Amino acid sequence: MSTPSFGGVLGAAMILLLVAVGVGSARHILPESVAVLLFLTAVLVSAAAFGFWVGIASAFGALIGVNFMYVEPHFTLHIARPEDIIKLAVFLLAAAITGLISGRLREQVDAAEGRAAALEVLSQVSAELAAAHSPSEVARVAVRHLNALAHGPALALGPMEGQLRVLASEPESYLPEASELEAADVAWRRGRAEFASAQGWSGSKLSFYPLGNHIPGQPPNQRSPVIGHARIAPDSRDRAWREQAIEVILRQTGQALQRLALTEEAEAERRRAASEEMRAALLASLSHDLRTPLATILGSVTTLRELGATLSPSAQSDLLAAIEEETERLGRYVEKLLQLTRLQSGMEVHLAWVDAGDVAQASVARARRAWPNARIETQLPALPMIRAEVGLLEQALFNLIENAVKYAPGVIRLQAEVQGNEMVLSVADRGRGLPGPIAEWLASDGMTRPPLGAGLGLPISKGIATALGGHIRAAQTPQGGAVLEIRLPVPPEHGPAGPQA
């Protein structure tokens, strides 16, 4: 049963006073039975409006009113006749039963409404917390509902650089006082609740709660955020269900933060496992690719050292040329390894406005220097500016050209065009096409483990395309050759600069 409020007692007193004034002014013409019913009605209304205890108090007030006006001697509280005592006792019993029944019904109605309101709030909170994707969103959801439940300000504070900083507040313009920040700091450091000071006492006006001792994935000395809310008025009739709802919201908020931390930790572990798997596959591929140039260099050097005096100048020149060629080849492998390391370590990409046509021409010129006998053609119309990093994009295209030179002798064509909101840079050859597993791997999302035979160039090109916000795709020409496409987004404010060929 709820504690009677001052407002309820005052309201019941006013109702009894109005009835008493009305009955007293019409006392000479108003039968005693009607007056008794009017006083019982006042008790009923008071109990129904203000609760059980107010109804019981109204019953005693009604008893005094009936005794004062209708029991001889009139206008005193003295009882002259014994039978009047029985009459008043029956009246008090009837009034008390009336107050009891009405008050209990009132409190049951309040409890039912409170439970319904609490369930509605908690259902809404659960849905919003489940949809939150960051700790700041979780904090905003929590403080908004705590503000509604506590009918006062609510705060969420989180640790940043060893100190608490406000994550969210409701109302948004609310500025915590020094005493509130001190209470929040104590709750954060000690890992226990700090309750608001009682009304009239100095101290924090908000109660603060740490949301769990630790959040998974954070260092042991980094405690979870704290949330505070205004103290609920002690005379509030629905105080019980509001406090229960606040407790559930705090628990659900802590669970939501833990869910986000565990999700982030699981995603980091997944990326780490994928990176390790990819690294193992690439190292296996690299060991095969490095074996040939190293064997050629070692054989040529050994031949020159042991048989150099007996070899003709042309033979010596051929061996030196082989050493130079394989050394350059080995240098390209080392360069790819460095790029791969940068990709896997989460490189920072410096985007700038670049001309995709100029970058494509630079990659073709570099490829022609590396393979003078390769037949490389270009079809590069006027293209819009895109956001990219020149060095990375040039390397990605160079790797695709190198793949075509190595595995598809014949004409290699580099083309560029805009399709919708994408810039498509493609390298087509007239070879036998890509093996199915490699083509499917290129079309997959993310840097998953490449299949055997993919080498280093294709994984690096795929990683660069992803880092630049695009993707890579593989297709087949009508003649059966392979077409490798790097697709990058074209900002909407920068359309094509010229006609497409």
C-alpha atoms as one frame of an Amber mdcrd trajectory, in Angstrom:
protein
   0.000   0.000   0.000   1.314   3.421  -0.932   2.018   6.105   1.657  -0.624
   8.860   1.679   0.598  12.087   0.107   0.087  15.537   1.534  -1.929  16.488
  -1.508  -4.222  13.502  -1.016  -4.822  14.305   2.651  -5.515  17.950   1.807
  -7.908  16.958  -0.993  -9.851  14.573   1.288 -10.051  17.280   3.957 -11.494
  19.727   1.441 -14.126  17.196   0.337 -15.189  16.548   3.951 -15.244  20.263
   4.678 -17.511  20.942   1.689 -19.883  18.147   2.742 -19.852  19.350   6.342
 -20.629  22.937   5.301 -23.436  21.754   3.023 -24.947  19.455   5.624 -24.565
  22.043   8.385 -26.295  24.779   6.393 -29.258  22.469   5.561 -29.311  20.688
   8.906 -32.865  21.723   9.868 -34.386  20.405   6.649 -31.963  17.545   5.863
 -32.790  14.162   7.407 -30.019  12.491   9.381 -30.049   9.456   7.033 -29.328
  11.663   4.031 -26.494  13.406   5.887 -24.973  10.036   6.749 -25.101   9.014
   3.085 -23.456  12.276   2.045 -20.598  11.705   4.497 -20.219   8.113   3.268
 -20.100   9.441  -0.288 -17.279  11.802   0.736 -15.369   8.842   2.184 -15.949
   6.852  -1.003 -14.751   9.688  -3.244 -11.663  10.356  -1.107 -10.669   6.686
  -1.014 -11.225   6.239  -4.729  -9.263   9.371  -5.576  -6.423   9.280  -3.052
  -6.019   5.699  -1.843  -6.646   3.373   1.072  -5.122   5.288   3.985  -6.716
   8.560   2.954 -10.053   6.715   2.814  -9.589   5.416   6.389  -8.697   8.898
   7.610 -11.804  10.243   5.825 -13.937   7.683   7.656 -12.829   9.094  11.019
 -13.377  12.627   9.745 -16.900  11.706   8.650 -17.532  10.150  12.064 -16.561
  13.420  13.743 -18.828  15.361  11.378 -21.893  13.179  12.072 -21.253  13.248
  15.822 -20.776  17.009  15.810 -24.007  17.842  13.980 -26.470  14.996  14.659
 -25.635  13.452  18.033 -26.970  15.130  21.180 -25.690  17.377  22.585 -25.323
  19.034  19.175 -22.159  20.885  18.115 -19.986  19.025  20.590 -18.133  15.756
  20.473 -19.771  14.555  23.695 -22.131  11.550  23.450 -25.064  11.698  25.884
 -26.933   8.491  25.103 -25.379   4.990  24.962 -27.383   4.023  21.884 -25.652
   6.845  20.006 -22.339   5.122  20.611 -23.661   2.037  18.823 -24.979   4.225
  15.986 -21.638   5.965  15.565 -19.747   2.650  15.752 -21.906   1.233  12.955
 -21.354   4.395  10.928 -17.600   4.177  11.478 -17.620   0.520  10.411 -19.594
   1.323   7.270 -17.349   4.276   6.450 -14.202   2.244   7.055 -15.431  -0.614
   4.870 -16.345   1.898   2.157 -12.900   3.493   2.361 -11.196   0.117   2.459
 -12.943  -1.217  -0.639 -12.611   2.010  -2.630  -9.001   2.506  -1.597  -7.983
  -1.017  -2.466  -9.724  -0.753  -5.832  -7.956   2.549  -6.437  -4.575   1.044
  -5.624  -5.239  -2.024  -7.764  -6.150   0.217 -10.679  -2.991   2.264 -10.112
  -0.883  -0.892  -9.913  -2.392  -2.254 -13.128  -1.846   1.045 -14.933   1.687
   1.183 -13.572   2.490  -2.327 -14.750   1.044  -1.585 -18.187   3.039   1.631
 -18.443   6.192  -0.126 -17.264   5.772  -2.925 -19.791   5.216  -0.415 -22.582
   8.316   1.552 -21.612  10.458  -1.563 -21.243   9.248  -2.967 -24.558  10.151
   0.276 -26.308  13.531   0.448 -24.565  14.368  -3.140 -25.516  13.561  -2.498
 -29.173  15.589   0.719 -29.304  18.574  -0.775 -27.500  18.552  -3.760 -29.855
  18.685  -1.358 -32.823  21.557   0.705 -31.364  24.887   0.259 -33.146  27.220
   2.309 -30.943  27.707   3.099 -27.229  26.627   6.696 -27.829  23.300   5.498
 -29.302  22.793   3.197 -26.315  23.477   6.097 -23.945  20.998   8.380 -25.725
  18.257   5.740 -25.595  18.836   5.098 -21.889  18.882   8.719 -20.731  15.789
   9.591 -22.767  13.694   6.938 -21.029  15.235   7.554 -17.602  14.289  11.202
 -17.982  10.691  10.210 -18.740  10.501   7.781 -15.809  12.178   9.961 -13.191
  10.500  13.201 -14.327  13.883  14.879 -14.103  17.291  15.145 -15.773  19.281
  12.064 -16.756  22.957  11.736 -17.687  25.312   9.186 -19.213  29.030   9.664
 -18.671  31.834   7.556 -20.120  35.591   7.357 -19.517  37.767   9.283 -21.968
  41.489   9.731 -21.319  41.089   8.725 -17.700  38.204  11.129 -16.961  34.456
  11.062 -17.275  32.900  12.918 -20.169  29.205  13.435 -20.899  28.003  10.961
 -23.548  24.350  12.005 -23.530  21.983  14.108 -21.446  18.259  14.700 -21.303
  17.328  17.481 -21.633  20.214  18.074 -24.019  20.960  21.505 -22.531  21.368
  20.099 -19.024  24.754  20.873 -17.431  25.716  18.711 -14.427  26.767  20.447
 -11.246  30.097  19.843  -9.542  28.460  17.677  -6.855  26.870  15.484  -9.534
  30.146  15.039 -11.402  31.819  14.113  -8.118  29.135  11.507  -7.349  29.447
  10.073 -10.863  33.222   9.847 -10.484  32.874   7.998  -7.168  30.409   5.515
  -8.704  32.741   5.000 -11.692  35.918   4.463  -9.673  34.409   2.357  -6.883
  32.032   0.378  -9.082  28.993   0.926  -6.866  25.846   3.038  -6.889  25.879
   6.567  -5.478  22.376   7.673  -4.536  21.014  11.203  -4.658  20.898  13.242
  -1.482  17.594  13.537   0.338  15.481  16.576  -0.345  16.810  19.575   1.564
  20.311  18.129   1.941  23.388  19.245   0.037  24.966  16.894  -2.481  24.134
  15.338  -5.810  20.576  15.612  -7.054  21.084  12.549  -9.266  21.665   8.896
  -8.452  24.507   7.277 -10.430  24.993   3.608 -11.312  28.002   1.910 -12.972
  26.848  -0.310 -15.830  28.702  -3.457 -14.791  32.195  -3.737 -13.388  33.938
  -4.110 -16.764  33.059  -4.115 -20.441  34.591  -7.056 -22.386  37.392  -5.994
 -24.681  38.490  -3.037 -22.533  41.574  -2.977 -20.262  40.968  -4.184 -16.686
  41.401  -0.663 -15.253  38.859   0.837 -17.636  35.474   0.726 -15.960  32.190
   0.903 -17.755  30.159   4.109 -18.213  27.860   5.421 -15.490  24.266   6.585
 -15.842  22.456   8.954 -13.525  18.849  10.017 -13.065  16.893  12.373 -10.855
  15.536  11.150  -7.535  11.906  10.036  -7.737   9.646  11.978  -5.382   9.001
   9.889  -2.233   5.296  10.773  -2.223   4.806   9.622  -5.828   2.010   7.075
  -5.977   3.645   5.124  -8.818   7.122   5.308  -7.333   7.437   1.509  -6.974
   6.922   0.613 -10.617   9.032   3.531 -11.784  11.955   2.352  -9.666  11.534
  -1.198 -10.967  11.427   0.035 -14.558  14.560   2.135 -14.007  16.374  -0.876
 -12.586  15.446  -2.974 -15.618  16.527  -0.191 -18.018  19.908   0.070 -16.302
  20.384  -3.687 -16.568  19.354  -3.761 -20.234  21.643  -0.809 -21.015  24.600
  -2.626 -19.499  23.749  -5.731 -21.495  23.473  -3.670 -24.697  26.939  -2.201
 -24.123  28.337  -5.665 -23.484  26.654  -6.915 -26.667  28.318  -4.172 -28.700
  31.693  -4.872 -27.117  31.404  -8.606 -27.741  30.274  -7.998 -31.331  33.262
  -5.742 -31.937  35.590  -8.257 -30.351  34.144 -11.104 -32.453  34.466  -9.035
 -35.636  38.079  -8.187 -34.809  38.791 -11.848 -34.170  37.143 -12.795 -37.472
  39.235 -10.249 -39.354  42.360 -11.439 -37.577  41.633 -15.078 -38.431  40.910
 -14.181 -42.069  44.115 -12.168 -42.227  46.145 -15.039 -40.817  44.545 -17.480
 -43.242  45.233 -15.186 -46.174  48.807 -14.577 -45.028  49.469 -18.309 -44.843
  48.127 -18.856 -48.361  50.090 -15.946 -49.801  53.308 -17.072 -48.148  52.821
 -20.517 -49.646  52.306 -18.930 -53.060  55.253 -16.597 -52.543  57.633 -19.441
 -51.702  56.857 -20.939 -55.123  57.215 -17.612 -56.948  60.521 -16.749 -55.274
  62.109 -20.125 -55.964  62.544 -19.528 -59.720  64.336 -16.127 -59.629  66.524
 -17.189 -56.730  67.518 -20.404 -58.490  68.265 -18.503 -61.715  70.368 -15.883
 -59.929  72.244 -18.504 -57.895  72.910 -20.672 -60.966  74.124 -17.742 -63.068
  76.404 -16.432 -60.320  77.840 -19.916 -59.694  78.479 -20.429 -63.417  80.219
 -17.076 -63.758  82.388 -17.685 -60.735  83.425 -21.237 -61.614  83.426 -21.179
 -65.435  83.675 -17.485 -66.225  87.153 -17.728 -67.714  86.090 -20.407 -70.210
  82.843 -18.695 -71.312  82.570 -16.502 -74.365  81.699 -12.813 -73.916  78.186
 -13.402 -75.326  77.546 -16.243 -72.845  78.720 -14.098 -69.968  76.478 -11.270
 -71.184  73.495 -13.626 -71.303  74.147 -14.768 -67.727  74.446 -11.184 -66.498
  71.241 -10.273 -68.317  69.490 -13.218 -66.647  70.741 -12.069 -63.260  69.487
  -8.515 -63.942  66.098  -9.697 -65.165  65.526 -12.052 -62.240  66.727  -9.422
 -59.766  64.148  -6.968 -61.126  61.549  -9.715 -60.881  62.589 -10.368 -57.291
  62.359  -6.636 -56.565  58.771  -6.604 -57.817  57.940  -9.466 -55.453  59.445
  -7.545 -52.525  57.442  -4.459 -53.498  54.265  -6.529 -53.548  55.087  -7.939
 -50.141  55.435  -4.419 -48.752  52.104  -3.433 -50.266  50.459  -6.554 -48.914
  51.805  -5.812 -45.448  50.382  -2.305 -45.685  46.983  -3.627 -46.743  46.793
  -6.205 -43.947  47.915  -3.761 -41.265  44.914  -1.534 -41.928  46.604   1.138
 -44.017  45.538   4.753 -43.896  44.398   5.849 -47.356  44.922   9.495 -48.308
  42.163  10.239 -50.806  42.463  13.120 -53.249  40.834  14.196 -56.497  42.612
  12.351 -59.329  42.172  11.911 -63.063  41.588   8.191 -63.600  42.735   8.479
 -67.227  46.122   9.885 -66.220  46.566   7.122 -63.629  45.718   4.466 -66.226
  48.204   5.927 -68.714  50.908   5.928 -66.010  50.297   2.237 -65.230  50.480
   1.353 -68.949  53.745   3.292 -69.386  55.228   1.471 -66.402  54.132  -1.900
 -67.794  55.650  -1.139 -71.216  58.977  -0.357 -69.571  58.850  -3.629 -67.630
  57.808  -5.738 -70.654  58.893  -3.999 -73.853  57.601  -6.826 -76.053  54.082
  -6.823 -74.572  51.293  -5.490 -76.806  49.233  -3.157 -74.633  46.457  -1.020
 -76.106  44.354   1.659 -74.370  40.901   3.096 -74.884  40.597   6.003 -72.450
  37.921   8.635 -73.153  37.475  11.816 -71.129  36.723  10.705 -67.577  35.400
  12.439 -64.445  37.577  13.106 -61.423  37.321  10.533 -58.644  38.507  10.296
 -55.044  41.484   7.900 -54.839  45.162   7.591 -53.982  47.261   7.832 -57.151
  49.997   5.376 -56.135  47.599   2.683 -54.983  45.325   2.903 -58.020  48.294
   2.809 -60.406  49.685  -0.260 -58.630  46.324  -2.062 -58.790  46.085  -1.531
 -62.566  49.745  -2.487 -63.051  49.124  -5.766 -61.214  46.200  -6.600 -63.507
  48.321  -5.864 -66.579  51.156  -7.975 -65.184  48.764 -10.877 -64.635  47.659
 -10.650 -68.283  51.259 -10.447 -69.540  52.279 -13.535 -67.587  49.341 -15.799
 -68.366  47.725 -14.512 -71.598  50.132 -13.789 -74.459  48.628 -11.541 -77.076
  47.011  -8.125 -77.174  46.089  -6.617 -73.789  43.510  -3.827 -73.760  43.010
  -1.323 -70.931  39.665   0.479 -71.072  37.782   2.950 -68.880  34.164   4.054
 -68.781  31.485   5.287 -66.402  28.552   2.986 -65.660  25.937   4.674 -63.529
  27.694   5.924 -60.412  30.786   3.736 -60.899  34.077   4.239 -62.723  35.054
   0.962 -64.439  38.742   0.409 -65.255  39.136  -2.919 -67.037  42.055  -4.998
 -68.346  41.078  -7.563 -71.020  43.276 -10.258 -72.560  42.902 -13.008 -75.160
  44.075 -15.902 -73.041  42.193 -18.897 -71.680  40.385 -16.928 -68.958  40.669
 -17.124 -65.195  40.151 -20.418 -63.365  36.713 -20.638 -61.780  37.875 -20.538
 -58.117  39.929 -17.390 -58.704  37.054 -15.624 -60.517  34.635 -16.507 -57.674
  37.123 -15.344 -55.073  37.549 -11.986 -56.799  33.770 -11.492 -56.777  33.486
 -12.265 -53.056  33.381  -9.492 -50.473  36.308  -8.830 -48.175  39.900 -10.063
 -48.148  39.191 -13.743 -47.635  41.746 -16.434 -48.341  42.680 -16.511 -52.061
  42.765 -19.854 -53.867  45.992 -21.498 -54.968  47.439 -19.967 -58.104  46.152
 -16.446 -57.418  49.671 -15.198 -56.721  50.258 -11.816 -55.050  49.143  -9.334
 -57.707  45.426 -10.142 -57.695  45.033 -10.134 -53.862  46.849  -6.787 -53.707
  44.626  -5.302 -56.433  41.528  -6.549 -54.639  42.716  -5.100 -51.337  43.477
  -1.731 -52.957  40.052  -1.608 -54.617  38.391  -2.310 -51.263  40.528   0.317
 -49.490  39.485   2.918 -52.095  35.805   2.177 -51.475  35.267   0.024 -54.544
  35.512  -3.609 -55.573  36.994  -5.857 -58.246  35.140  -8.170 -60.618  36.128
 -10.833 -63.164  34.338 -11.608 -66.432  35.054 -13.306 -69.766  35.455 -11.819
 -73.231  33.496 -13.259 -76.200  36.776 -14.820 -77.373  37.223 -16.587 -74.034
  39.809 -14.296 -72.478  39.634 -12.718 -69.020  38.356  -9.249 -68.164  39.364
  -7.882 -64.756  37.506  -4.760 -63.647  38.248  -2.297 -60.858  35.032  -0.476
 -60.003  35.295   2.733 -57.979  32.513   5.129 -56.904  32.055   8.388 -58.805
  30.928  11.233 -56.523  27.506  12.519 -57.661  28.731  16.112 -57.922  31.390
  15.083 -60.448  29.814  13.699 -63.639  31.651  12.631 -66.807  33.996  15.254
 -68.178  33.519  14.243 -71.793  31.810  11.822 -74.171  32.225   8.126 -73.619
  33.778   5.959 -76.330
